[in-house]
Amino acid sequence: MINKTFFSDMVANFDLATRIKLAMPRTSWQLCLLAIIGGGISSVLIVLFLSAISALQTLILGNEQHYTSLNELSRFLLPILGALCILSIAWITGYQYTRTGIPFVLHRLKVAYGVIPFRNTINQFFGGVVALASGFSVGKEGPAVHLGAACSGLIASKLQLPYNAIRTLSACGVAAGIAACFNTPIAAVIFVMEVILREYKVHMFIPIMLAAIVGSMVTSAVFGPAHDFEFTTAIALDYTQYAWVVALGVALGAIASLFNRYLVEIIKYFQHLHIIKRFVIAGTITGVIGTLIPHAMGTDLAAINFIMGNNSHTTLLLGLLIAKCLLTITAIGLGVPGGIIGPILGIGAVAGAAMAGMIGVEGFNIQMTSDFALMGMAGFMAATLNAPLAALLAVVELSGQLNIIVPAMLVISASCLSSGQFFKNRSVFIMQLNMQKLAYRKPPLEDSLHRIGVLGAMRTNIAVFTADKSEEFFENFAGSDDFLVMEKDGDYYWNEAIERESGPKKYRQHKLIAISSRDTLAEAYWSLKEQRCGAVYVFDKSPDQILGIISFEQIRHYLLEGKIH
């Protein structure tokens, strides 16, 4: 039996010197080790999540994603029953904890350094399993991102790490989750930098890369090195067909703009309804469309396997495309706990196959369908998420082909230009956050200050004295550079020396404001912003324990010159 004080003792022994190193925006072996540990534990959680989905789908369908094995009545009832089951989980954990997925992680990274409430994570795990098994058109990567960030963030939080380190480790959990889902570690790293953090910093890149490697290794060890997208044949596109690739990109940009716009409209229209009504509507719509077009149900694989296994008529592909878009918009817009990347890969593949059919040139066959399906996946993902590099590397890793790079770059460029320039489209995640009024960005000044923990910026040359011994201290430390701190009635006051050309040294007294050793320079700045002078003192376990002092002048100096001291 594990002693109850084991974890608290481990936290206590996590020495201050290590936390000071982690407070600095620098690559350290300690941060890399924590990224590996957090990534490994997050990956194990993702493996449990994926295994639960597989087991439940096998129990219901016989084979994963095989919704055609059900009769029409069963296909209609399955998502409705799934919605009721998700609502039961939400009722147990509390309806206020139902926000999940990538937009919620983006929000928490900005307002809470990536620390995610435990009940939201419970809803994401069990709700995501039910949603993915019951036919909703949602992806597994949304829950994986949420679970990875929550797991790594929880470990970092329990270790009482500085908040800037917690944010980095939460991002590492996201990378491990994406890599574990798709077995694409490179795309996972770029996705985190391009979509989640929206910045590139070397001190973050290495631990995120290590976490992604661990995620991919854990998944490969459990499920094998193969992934779900090994349907593609060697790409055979040549220069004579690149004009059609560009045309496909333009079309994908238009479709992505419509997709994002109507998704946001669904969120806006239904956001005032109670969650019970929203989920029942989502289940009913999914059931009705799934009864008519079963290949539109589920995540990406059902639709992709259908287009690759059948030389389908273009009209049927267009019908599948519309149905898939409707089901995805309905599920995501009404709050079903799942991701959007899987479905948009499926939508892009169907759109590319439909384009191949509409071209109607000689030689249209399964080869061209495969090539255009891959191009569709790349272009639609790039335009929908506004993440061109992540989309490019995703299709390269999923297809295992380097010669796909040039045509994929063409279709991505065309889709992003079409989407952004002609239709004013933005990332679907940003549009969701704006509609739901969830914060996801901060002023550049605050972003800069968030990268450094107060432990890394504090000055430790402090001389503390009591009020009754002030004259003696001023005499002894008259020429010292130490911070002179007076303790009086449980409060601390900093006696700031005033520069004078001659005469005795004068002092200006400031009451010190206490901030936690886990805080960043942003919290120190906001504490001093109004008076624009004075200082804060950093404490660890108790406000009576002064570790160091940060003055407003230090913060101003950092903002102007980029130097901490």
N, C-alpha and C positions, 0 to 999 in steps of 0.2 A: 504494500500500500504506500502511495506517495505521500510524504509529509506535506501538510498544508502550507508550511512556511518555506517549502523548497523554492518556489518561483520568486517569492519576495526576497529570499536570501540571494538568489541569483541576480536580481535587480540591484540589490544593495551592493553586491560585489562588482557590478559593472562600473568600474571606477570612473572618477571624474575626468581624468586625463583622456580617456577614450572618448567620452562625450564631448570634450572640448575639441578633439580632432574632428569628430563628426559634425560639429557645428560650423566648421569652415567649408566653403565651397571648393573642396579639393578631393581628388581621388585618393582613397586610403584603403589599405588591405582590410581594415575593420569593416568599412562600408561594403566592400566587395564580398566579404565573408557573410555578412548579414543578408546581402542580396541573394547569395547562393542558398542560404538556409531558408529565407522567406520564399524564394522561388521554388525550392523543392517542396516545402509544405503546401504552398499554393497549388502546385502541380498535382500533388496527391489528392487534394480536394477536388480539383477539376476531373481527375480520373474517376473518382467516386461519383461525381455528377454525371459524367458521360456514361459510366457503367449503369447507373440507375435509369437513365433514359433508354439505353439499349435493352435493358431487362424488361422495362415496362412496355416498350414498343413490341418486343418479341412476344410478350404475354398477350397483348391485345391483337396484334396484327399477324403474328406468325413470323414475319420478317420485317426488319427495320424499313421504314418509309413505304411499306407496301400497303397503301390505303385501299387499293383496288381489291384487296382480299376481303374487304367488308362489303356487306350488301348496302343498298341505298339508305335504308332506315338507320343502320348502325353508323354510317358516315355522317348522317344528319345529327344523331344523338351524341356521338363521341365528343365533339368540341363543347357542346352544351354541358355535358357531364363534367368535362374538364374544367370549364369555367366555374361551375359550382364547387368543385374540389379546391380550386385556387382561392375562391372566396372563403371557404371554410378555413384554410390556412391563414388567410389575412384576418379573419375574425378572431382566431386564437392569438395571433401575434399583435393585433391592433391595426386598424385600417390606416392609421397615420404613418405606418411604416411600409407602405406599399410602393414607394418610389424605388425603382431599381434601374439597372442597366447603365450603359455608357454615359448618357447625359447626366444621370445622377452622380456618377463617379467624377465627371468633369466639374460639377457643382461642388462636391465635397473637397476636391483638390484645392479649390479656390477659397472656400470658406472655413475648412477644417483641416487643411494639410493632408487630405486623403483619409482621415479617420472616419469610418463608416459605422453607423449604429448596427448593433448585433441583430436586432429584430428585422431590419431591412435585409440583412444577409440571409436570415432564415427564410424570409419570403422569397428571396431570389433563388435559393437552392431548391426548395421543394416546389415553389410555384413554377420555376423554370423547367423542372423535370416534367411536371404535369402538362404544361403548355406545349412542350416539344413532343411529348408522347401522344397528345390528344388531337393533333392535326392542325394547330394554329400555325400560320405562316410567319414564324419567328425563328431567329437563329440562336445557336448555342454560344456564340462568341460574346454576346451581351452579358449573359450570366457569368461567363468565364472571366470577363474583365472585372465585373463587380466582385466576384468571389476572390479573385487573385488580389485585387486592391485591398479588400477587407481583411484578408488573411495576413498579408505582409504588413499592412498598417496596424493591425491589432498586435502583432509581435513587437513592432517598433514602439508602439504606445506603451505596452506592458513593460518594456525595458527602460521607459522614461527617457527616450532619446529626444534630442532637440527636434523641434517641429520641421525644420528644413530637411533633416535626415528622414523623418517620417514621410514627408512628401516624396522624396526620392525612392524610398523603399516601397511605397504604395505604387509608384510607377513601375518599379521592378515586378511587383505582383501582377500588374496589368500585362506586361510583356510575357511573363511566364504563362499567364492564362491564355493569351492569344497563340503563343507557340505550342502550348499543350493541345489546343483545339484543332489547329490546322497543320501542325508539324512544319511551321514556316518561321524559324527563328529570326531570319533577316527581316522579313516583312513585319514581324512583331515589334522589333526594335524601331523601325522607321515609323510604324503606326503610332507608337507611344510618343516619339519625338514630334511627329507631324500633326497628330490629331489630339492626343491626350495632353501633353505638356505644351505643345505649340512653341517649342523653343529647342535649340540644340546647344547643350553644354557638355564639354568633355568629361567633367567630373561626374555627370549623370550617365553618360553614354556607356562607360565600361561596366558599372554594376547592372544596368539595364540589359546589356548584352549578355552578361553572365547569367542573369535570371532567365532570359529567353533560351539560352543553351540548355539550362537545367530543365526547363519546361518541355522542350522538345525531346530531351533524353528520357525523361520519365515516361512521356507518352509512348515513345518508341519502344521502351522496355516492356510496357504493359500491352500495347495494342499492335506492336510491330512497326517497322519503319515506313510502311505504306501509309498513304492518306486517302481520303474519300474522293479525290479528284483525279485519280489515275485512269480516267476514261479517254484521255486525249491521245491522238496519234501524232507522229512527228509532223510538225507544221510544214505545209507545202505552199504557202503564199509566196508569190513572186512579185517583182516590181510592176508588172502589168495589172495587178489587182489592187495596188495600193490606193488608187483613186476610189475604189469601192470601200476600202478600209476607212478613208477620210470621210466618205459619205455616211458610213455607219457611225463614226464618231459624232458627226453633227446631229444625226438622228438620236443618238443616245443622250446627247446634251439636252435636247428638247424633252425627251421622255423623263430624264432625271429632274428637270425643272418642274414638270407637271407633277411628278411623283412627290417631290418635296413640298410643293405648294399645297397639294390636296391633303397630304399628311398633316400639315400644320392646320389646315382648315378643319379637319376632323377633330384635332386636339382642341381647337378653339370652340367648336360648336358643342362638343360633349363634355368639356372639362367641368361644367357646373353640375352635371348629373352625378348621383351617388355611384360609387364603384360597383355596387351590385347591379344596377341597371346597365352600366357600361359593359360589364363582363357578360351579362346575359345577351346583350345585343351583339357583342363580338362573337360569342359562341353560336348564336342563331345564324348570323351572316356566313360564318365559316362553314356551318353545317349545310346551309342551302347551296352555296357555291360548290362545296366539296361533294355534294350529292351528284351534281351535274358534271363537274370536272375534278375527279379525285387526284389527278396528278398535280393540281395546284395546291394541295394541302401539304402541310409539313414544311420543313426548311428547304434548302436548295436542292438536295439530292433527288427528290422525287421527280421534279421537273426536268433536271439535267439528264437523269437516267432515261426518261421518256424520250427526249429529243435525240439522244445518242443511240437509242435502241430501235428507233422507228424512223423510216423515211417518210416523215409526216408531211401532210399537205400544208401549204403556207397558211391557209385560212384557219386550220386547226392550231397552228403555232401562234397566230395572232390572238385567237380566243384564249389560249393558255396564258399568253402574255398579259392580257387584260385581267383575267381571273386572278393571276398571281399578284399583280399590282393591287387589285381590290382587296384581296385577303391580307396582304402585308400592311397596307394603309389602315385597314380596319383594326387589325390586331395591335399594331404599334400605337396607333392613334388613340385607341380606347384603353391602353395601359396594360395589356397582357405582358407578363414578365418574360421577355425574351429579347434577343438582339435583332439588329436590322441588317448586318453585313451578310449573313448567310442568305437571306431572301434576295438581297440585291444582286448577289452573285448569280443566283438562279434566274432572276429577271433579266440580267444582262446576257446570260447564256441563251435564254429563249429568244430575246430580241436579236441577238446575233444570228441564230439559226433561222429566224424568220426573214432577216435581211438576206441571208444566203439564198433562201427560197425565192424571194422577190427578184433577185438579180436574174435568175433564170438563164445564166450563161451555160454554154456547153461544158460538161464536166462537173455540173452540180451533183454532188454525191455526199456520202458520209464524211469524206475527207474535208470538203469545204464546210460542211456543217460543224465539224469539230474545230476547224480554224476560226470560223466566225463566232462560234460560241465562246472561245477563249478571248477573242477581241471584244466581244460584248461584255464579258465579265470585267475586263480591265477598264473599258471605257465607262461603263455604268457605275462601277465602284468609285472611280476617280471623280466623276461629275457629281455623284450624290453626296459623297463625303468631302469633296474638295480636297482630296488627298492623292495627287497624281503619283508621287514617288512610292507611297505605300501600295497603291494599286498595281503599279508596274512590277514591283518586287514580289507581290503576292502571286500574280499569274506566272511569273518566272519560276518561283518555287513550287507552285501547285502543278505546273506542267512539266517541270524538270527539263526545260529546254531554253538554252541561251539564245538560240536563233529567233526566238519570239520577240526579242527586245525591240528591234527596229519597228515592226508593224504595231507592236503594243504602244510604243511611244507615239506613233502617228495617231492611233485611235484615241489615246488619252489626251494628246494635245488638242485634237479636234473637238472632243467631247467637253473638255474643260473650257475652251474658248467659246464654244457654242453656248454652253450652260451659263457661264459667267458674263460674257459680253452681250449676248443677244437677249438672254432671259433673266439676267440679274440674279442668278441662283447663288445660294450660299450653302455651306455645309449643313446637312440635315440635322446634325447634333446642335449646332448653334441656333438654328431656327426653332428647334424644340425648346431649348433653354430660354430663348427670348419669349416664346409664346407662354411658357409656364412661369415666367418671371423668376427664374432661378439664376443667381449670380454665377458668372463663369469667367469674368475678367476683372482685373484690378488696374489702377493707374500704374504707368511704367515705374514711377518712383517707388511705389509699394512693392511691385514685383521684384525690383532690385534689392530692396531691403529684406525681403522674405528669404533670400538665398543664404543669408548669414545668420547663424544663431548667436545669441548674446554671449554665450560661453566663449565663442571665438573672438569676440570684439571687446570684451570687458578688460578694464585695467585693474590689476590686483595690488598695486602699490598703495595700500590704504593704511592710514593711521587712525584708529578709533579711540576716542576718549570720552569721558563723561563730562557733564556740564560744569561740575565743581572743580575740574582740573584743567579748564580751558586755558588759563593764563600760562600754566606750566608747559602745556603742549605747544602753544604758539611760540614759546621761547625756544624749545628744543627742536622744533621743525620749521623754524623761520625760513631757512634756506633750502628746504627739502622740496622735491618734486612730488612727494606723496599727496594723495587725496586726504585732507584732514576732515574726519567725520566725527561729529559730536552726537552722542546718544543722550536723549532727554525724554523722560516719561514714555519710553517705549518707541519713540520715533527717532529717525536719524536725519541729521542735517549736514550738508556739505558746505564747508567754508572755502569758497573759491577765492583764490588770491587775485587781487586786482593789480595790474601792471602799473608801476609808478616809477618815475625817473629818479626821485629822491625821497628821503623821509622814510618812516617806518612803513612796513607792508600793511596794506589794508585788505579786508576780506569781505566778500558778499556771501550771505548765508542763503542756502536753498534747501528746502525740505525735500529729502530723497523719496522717490516713488519706488515701491517694491515691485519687481517683476520676476517671474519664474525663470529658472535656468533653462527651461525648454523653449522659451519664447525666442523670437527672431528680432532683428533690428527694427522690423516694422512695428512691433508692439512698443518698443522703446521710443520710436519716433512719435507714435500717436500719443503716448503718455506725456510727451514734452512739447507737442506741437503748439498748444495754445500759448504757453509762456515763451517758447522758443529760446529757452535758456535752462540752466539747472542740469540735473542728472537723475538717473535711475540707479538703484542698486539691485544686483542679481542675487537671489537666494536659491538654495537647493531644496532642502526638506522643510525648513521652517523660515519664516520671515525674519527671525532673530539671527539667522546665520548669513552674514554678508560674504559673498564670494568675490565680488568685484563691482566696479562702477563704470557706467557708460554715460558720458556727458553729451549734451546736445551738440556741443562743438565737434566732438568726435564723429557724430552722425553726419553733420553738415560737411565735415572734411571728407568723409567717405563719398558722399553724393557728388561733391565737386571734383575730387581728384581720384576717386576709386581706391583709396588706401584706407585701411581700417584704423590704423594708429597714426 
